[in-house]
Each structure stands twice: as structure tokens, then as C-alpha cells.
Amino acid sequence: MQVKLSSYKDRLERVTDYIYDNLDQDIDLNHLAEVACMSPYHWHRIYHAVYGETIAATVRRLRLARAAADLTNTAKPVKEIAEKAGFKNLQAFSRLFKQTYGLPPATYREKGNHTIFERSLNEEDTSMHDMEIKNFDRQRVAAIPHKGPYINIGQTFDKMFGALGGRPLDWSKTFSVGIYYDDPSSVPAEELRSAAGVIVNADFDMGEDLEETYIEQGRCAVLHYKGPYTDMQKAYNWLFGTWLVGSGEEAGNEPCFEVYLNNAREVSPQELLTDIYLPLK
């Protein structure tokens, strides 16, 4: 009996939801196979083939990313953050965190990439950041909507990649994109609207699971950002609170969007490259 592609997509989504919803728990790989309704041997191979990493690597990456966000945005003790990430041994957590993010946890909190966006406005600080103004052509996007904290959009990206299935895409000519419709400083986190998508051509078939949307043509300020996604709120604060108010430009009516130039599953968090687009009038 031939299994439909939609069946595998549903199974991938169930496992993705389970992982994100249970990061605080011990995640048993055999139980995930039960969630997927497949044998452990075959399920692990399918997951690895679709996402490019093992389930264990996904869990570790997500827990460390959440730990990095806590170090950046909260005053929680490092020991508490380590325990939340599933580490009873602080030394083991510090060693793996340094291996992944380039600095020990306490040093990352003090001197990580996010700190360069916290400095006060002056000519030297402004020139430290790679900015340009450019015209962006209208782009068709295959997307899945996301509602909730922007930091959790990775879960929807995983579903989007699963929904793409075996559809042919030339990743040397396209990029994944995140579109962010609301201001997180004025809209409750659980109500924030965004979309996880990929730029596609006019012939691409959306099928049943992907929604067609567009990024409109326009003039944009682009911040070329390098570093962990978890630090990007600091970059946005700098972009709006420092660059925009001192630039003489005015923000447009279209939503901000991000173009992801590489993949969190393939490079370290410190090597992630993201173009943050702020539409201008």
C-alpha cells in the first residue's frame, strides 16, 4: 500500500509539536516513534532525511537556543538555565554551550553578540553595523502563518519545511523568509502574527498546506545581521531606536521581514546570517 505524502507531513508535524511542547521533559526517541506511528529505525531515517539532523540534535539545538535567549533577555541564574535545558551538571552545560555559542554562558551574557546593539548612539557605534538602503522587488512566498511569540516561529518553519515535502526547490536561488506583521512592544506576545515561508517562482504549486502571500516591492533599510536568532530583538531595538531616528528616514506601512541566508541546522549560531528588512516610505 502506498503511503500518501500528506501522511508523512502529518507525522512530521506531530513530532515537531511534541518536541517543542516538551522541551522541559526527558524526550524519549522511542516514544517519538510512537507519536509518529512508525518504527524507531525507519522514523529516525525519515526525520534525518527531511530536516538534515537527528532528533537528538534538534532537541539539543532548541534547548541551547532557549538557554541563549534566557541569558540574553533575563537575569535567571546560569544554574537554573542549565537545569531547564536538561543539564544536572553545570560544567557539562557550560562546556557544550561554549562549544556551540563560542563563549561560556556567563561570558555570553556579558559580552555576547547582543551587547553591541546595547551601546548608546554615536558615530562609531553606528558604523559598526552593516546597513544599506536598497530597492526590493516584489516576491511570491509560500508560507504557513504563525501566531504567538516571534521567538517560537522556528516551530512553524519546521512545519513549513515538512509541508514542502519532495517539491523541487533550487536553494542556491531562493531563501526562507519570516514576515512579522505586528509590533511586539504593543501587541501581546500570544497575539503576534507572523509567517514562515520560502520565496518561490510563479509556477510553484502551493498545494493544500501552504498559503500564497507576497512581500511587496519597495525601498528598504537592510541590517545585515550575523549571530544567533535569539539575540535579534536587540538588533531590532537598535534598528528602530537608534538607526531610524537618526537617519532622517521614515518607516513605511509594510511589515518587517527577514531573509535567512544560511541554515541553523548546518552552521553554528554565531555564523548565522540574516538580512533584516525595514520597509521605508
C-alpha positions as CSV (number, residue, x, y, z in Angstrom):
1,M,0.0,0.0,0.0
2,Q,1.4,3.4,-1.0
3,V,1.5,6.0,1.8
4,K,0.5,9.5,0.8
5,L,2.9,12.4,1.2
6,S,0.4,14.1,3.4
7,S,0.6,11.3,5.8
8,Y,4.3,11.8,6.3
9,K,3.7,15.6,6.6
10,D,1.2,15.0,9.4
11,R,3.6,12.7,11.2
12,L,6.4,15.2,10.9
13,E,4.1,17.9,12.3
14,R,3.0,15.7,15.3
15,V,6.6,15.1,16.2
16,T,7.6,18.7,15.7
17,D,4.8,19.8,18.0
18,Y,5.7,17.2,20.6
19,I,9.3,18.3,20.7
20,Y,8.5,22.0,21.1
21,D,5.8,21.3,23.7
22,N,8.0,19.0,25.8
23,L,11.5,20.6,25.8
24,D,11.4,20.7,29.6
25,Q,10.9,16.9,29.8
26,D,13.0,13.9,29.0
27,I,12.3,13.2,25.3
28,D,12.4,9.5,24.6
29,L,13.2,8.8,21.0
30,N,11.2,5.6,21.0
31,H,8.2,7.5,22.3
32,L,8.6,9.9,19.4
33,A,8.4,7.0,17.1
34,E,5.1,6.1,18.7
35,V,3.9,9.7,18.2
36,A,4.9,9.3,14.5
37,C,3.2,5.9,14.3
38,M,6.4,4.4,12.8
39,S,9.1,2.0,13.8
40,P,12.1,3.8,15.5
41,Y,14.5,2.7,12.9
42,H,12.5,4.0,9.9
43,W,11.2,7.1,11.6
44,H,14.7,8.4,12.6
45,R,15.9,7.9,9.0
46,I,12.9,9.9,7.6
47,Y,13.3,12.7,10.1
48,H,17.0,13.0,9.4
49,A,16.5,12.9,5.6
50,V,13.8,15.7,5.8
51,Y,15.4,18.0,8.3
52,G,19.1,17.3,7.9
53,E,19.8,16.5,11.5
54,T,18.9,13.8,14.0
55,I,16.1,14.2,16.5
56,A,18.6,14.3,19.4
57,A,20.5,17.1,17.6
58,T,17.2,19.0,17.2
59,V,16.4,18.7,20.9
60,R,19.9,19.8,21.9
61,R,19.9,22.8,19.5
62,L,16.5,24.0,20.6
63,R,17.4,23.7,24.3
64,L,20.6,25.6,23.9
65,A,18.8,28.3,21.8
66,R,16.3,28.8,24.6
67,A,19.2,28.9,27.1
68,A,20.9,31.6,25.0
69,A,17.6,33.6,24.9
70,D,17.4,33.4,28.7
71,L,21.0,34.6,29.1
72,T,20.3,37.5,26.8
73,N,16.9,38.6,28.0
74,T,16.6,37.5,31.6
75,A,18.6,37.7,34.9
76,K,18.0,34.0,35.7
77,P,21.0,32.3,37.3
78,V,23.1,30.2,35.0
79,K,22.5,27.1,37.1
80,E,18.7,27.5,36.7
81,I,19.1,27.9,32.9
82,A,21.3,24.8,32.7
83,E,18.7,22.7,34.6
84,K,15.9,24.0,32.4
85,A,18.0,22.9,29.4
86,G,18.2,19.4,30.9
87,F,21.7,19.5,32.4
88,K,22.1,18.5,36.0
89,N,25.8,19.2,35.7
90,L,26.7,22.9,35.3
91,Q,30.1,22.1,33.9
92,A,28.7,19.9,31.2
93,F,26.2,22.6,30.2
94,S,29.0,25.3,30.1
95,R,31.2,23.1,28.0
96,L,28.5,22.4,25.4
97,F,27.3,26.0,25.4
98,K,30.8,27.3,24.8
99,Q,31.3,24.7,22.0
100,T,28.1,25.9,20.3
101,Y,28.0,29.6,21.0
102,G,31.7,30.4,21.3
103,L,31.6,31.7,24.9
104,P,30.8,30.2,28.3
105,P,27.3,31.1,29.5
106,A,28.2,33.8,32.0
107,T,30.6,35.5,29.5
108,Y,28.0,35.2,26.7
109,R,25.5,37.1,28.9
110,E,28.2,39.8,29.5
111,K,29.9,40.0,26.1
112,G,27.8,38.1,23.6
113,N,26.8,39.4,20.2
114,H,23.7,41.1,21.6
115,T,25.8,43.6,23.6
116,I,27.0,45.5,20.5
117,F,23.4,46.7,20.0
118,E,23.0,48.0,23.5
119,R,25.5,50.8,23.2
120,S,24.4,54.4,23.1
121,L,24.1,56.3,19.8
122,N,27.4,57.8,18.4
123,E,29.1,57.8,15.1
124,E,31.5,54.9,15.9
125,D,28.7,52.6,17.1
126,T,26.5,53.3,14.1
127,S,29.4,52.5,11.7
128,M,29.9,49.1,13.4
129,H,26.7,47.8,11.9
130,D,26.4,46.7,8.3
131,M,23.5,48.8,6.9
132,E,22.3,49.7,3.4
133,I,19.2,51.1,1.7
134,K,18.1,49.1,-1.3
135,N,15.1,48.5,-3.5
136,F,13.4,45.1,-3.0
137,D,11.5,43.5,-5.9
138,R,8.0,42.0,-5.2
139,Q,8.4,38.4,-4.2
140,R,5.9,35.5,-4.1
141,V,6.1,33.5,-0.9
142,A,4.8,30.0,0.1
143,A,4.1,30.3,3.8
144,I,2.4,28.9,6.9
145,P,1.0,31.5,9.3
146,H,2.3,31.7,12.9
147,K,0.6,33.2,15.9
148,G,2.4,33.7,19.1
149,P,5.8,34.8,20.3
150,Y,8.2,35.5,17.4
151,I,10.9,33.6,19.2
152,N,8.8,30.4,18.6
153,I,8.4,30.8,14.9
154,G,11.0,28.0,14.4
155,Q,8.3,25.5,15.1
156,T,6.3,26.8,12.2
157,F,9.4,26.9,10.0
158,D,9.8,23.2,10.7
159,K,6.2,22.6,9.7
160,M,6.7,24.6,6.5
161,F,9.8,22.6,5.5
162,G,7.8,19.4,6.2
163,A,4.9,20.7,4.0
164,L,7.4,21.4,1.2
165,G,7.9,17.6,1.0
166,G,9.6,16.5,-2.2
167,R,8.7,19.6,-4.2
168,P,11.7,20.7,-6.2
169,L,13.3,24.0,-5.0
170,D,16.7,25.3,-6.0
171,W,18.1,26.5,-2.7
172,S,21.0,28.2,-4.5
173,K,18.5,30.6,-6.0
174,T,16.0,31.1,-3.1
175,F,15.8,31.7,0.6
176,S,13.5,31.1,3.5
177,V,11.8,34.3,4.9
178,G,10.0,35.3,8.0
179,I,7.3,38.1,7.8
180,Y,6.5,39.9,11.0
181,Y,3.2,41.8,11.0
182,D,2.9,43.2,14.5
183,D,4.9,45.4,16.9
184,P,6.0,43.1,19.8
185,S,6.2,46.2,22.1
186,S,2.4,47.0,21.6
187,V,0.8,43.6,20.9
188,P,0.7,40.8,23.5
189,A,3.1,38.0,22.7
190,E,0.4,35.4,22.3
191,E,-1.4,37.6,19.7
192,L,1.6,38.4,17.5
193,R,1.1,37.5,13.8
194,S,3.9,36.3,11.5
195,A,4.5,33.8,8.7
196,A,7.2,31.3,8.0
197,G,7.9,30.9,4.3
198,V,10.1,30.5,1.3
199,I,10.4,32.6,-1.8
200,V,9.0,30.7,-4.8
201,N,8.5,31.4,-8.5
202,A,5.2,31.9,-10.3
203,D,4.9,28.2,-11.3
204,F,5.2,26.8,-7.8
205,D,2.2,24.8,-6.6
206,M,1.1,25.8,-3.1
207,G,-0.9,22.6,-2.6
208,E,-3.2,22.3,0.4
209,D,-0.8,23.1,3.2
210,L,1.0,26.3,2.1
211,E,-0.5,29.8,1.7
212,E,0.4,32.2,-1.1
213,T,1.5,35.6,0.2
214,Y,3.7,38.4,-1.2
215,I,6.4,40.7,0.0
216,E,5.7,43.9,-1.8
217,Q,8.2,45.9,-3.9
218,G,9.7,48.9,-2.1
219,R,12.6,50.7,-0.7
220,C,14.0,49.1,2.4
221,A,16.7,49.7,5.1
222,V,18.6,46.4,5.4
223,L,20.6,45.4,8.5
224,H,23.0,42.6,7.6
225,Y,23.0,40.7,10.9
226,K,25.4,37.9,11.9
227,G,24.7,35.9,15.0
228,P,22.1,33.9,16.9
229,Y,18.4,34.4,16.2
230,T,17.9,34.6,20.0
231,D,19.8,38.0,20.1
232,M,17.9,39.6,17.2
233,Q,15.4,41.6,19.4
234,K,18.4,43.7,20.5
235,A,19.2,44.3,16.8
236,Y,15.6,45.4,16.2
237,N,15.8,47.8,19.2
238,W,18.9,49.3,17.7
239,L,17.4,49.5,14.2
240,F,14.3,51.3,15.3
241,G,15.5,53.2,18.3
242,T,19.0,54.3,17.1
243,W,19.4,54.0,13.3
244,L,15.9,55.0,12.2
245,V,15.5,58.0,14.5
246,G,18.9,59.3,13.4
247,S,18.7,58.5,9.7
248,G,16.1,61.1,8.5
249,E,14.1,58.2,7.1
250,E,10.5,57.2,7.9
251,A,9.2,53.7,8.3
252,G,6.7,52.5,5.6
253,N,3.4,50.7,6.0
254,E,4.6,47.2,5.0
255,P,5.7,44.7,7.7
256,C,9.3,44.0,8.5
257,F,10.7,40.7,7.1
258,E,13.8,38.7,7.5
259,V,15.7,36.8,4.8
260,Y,17.7,33.8,6.1
261,L,21.0,33.4,4.2
262,N,22.0,30.1,5.8
263,N,20.6,27.3,8.0
264,A,20.7,26.9,11.7
265,R,21.0,23.1,11.2
266,E,24.2,23.5,9.2
267,V,26.2,26.3,10.8
268,S,26.8,27.4,14.4
269,P,24.6,30.1,15.9
270,Q,27.5,32.6,15.7
271,E,27.7,32.1,11.9
272,L,24.0,32.6,11.1
273,L,23.4,35.3,8.5
274,T,20.1,37.2,8.4
275,D,19.1,40.3,6.4
276,I,16.6,42.3,8.4
277,Y,14.4,44.5,6.1
278,L,12.6,47.6,7.4
279,P,10.4,49.0,4.6
280,L,10.7,52.8,4.2
281,K,8.5,55.5,2.7
